[in-house]
Amino acid sequence: MRTMTGSTQALDYYYAHQKEINAGHLGKYVAIKDDKVEGYYDDFMEAFWAMVKGKGYERLTFNVVHCMPDDEWMGHLGFLELKGDTEWQD
């Protein structure tokens, strides 16, 4: 049995209910926590900060996913935390 964080549970919920969650919201970003859609947003950072600052949720307790058709490959899998010293290269 695998242990899931809140963010992986939310991502699993998205995949299990992708068609219903996406209905009328393709191109938007959906914020999910505790198997519940918390809202739809125009961009990832807007959704992320709405969850952290607006609703007071801790990182890794929710996920933000780009609403894409369920028959297309998802290149963006939502919010995943990077651990360690990560330097971004341009």
HELIX and SHEET records of a PDB file:
HELIX    1   1 GLY A    6  ALA A   16  1                                  11    
HELIX    2   2 GLN A   18  ASN A   22  1                                   5    
HELIX    3   3 PHE A   44  TRP A   49  1                                   6    
HELIX    4   4 ALA A   50  GLY A   54  3                                   5    
SHEET    1   A 3 LYS A  36  TYR A  41  0                                        
SHEET    2   A 3 TYR A  29  LYS A  33 -1                                        
SHEET    3   A 3 ASN A  63  HIS A  66 -1                                        
END                                                                             
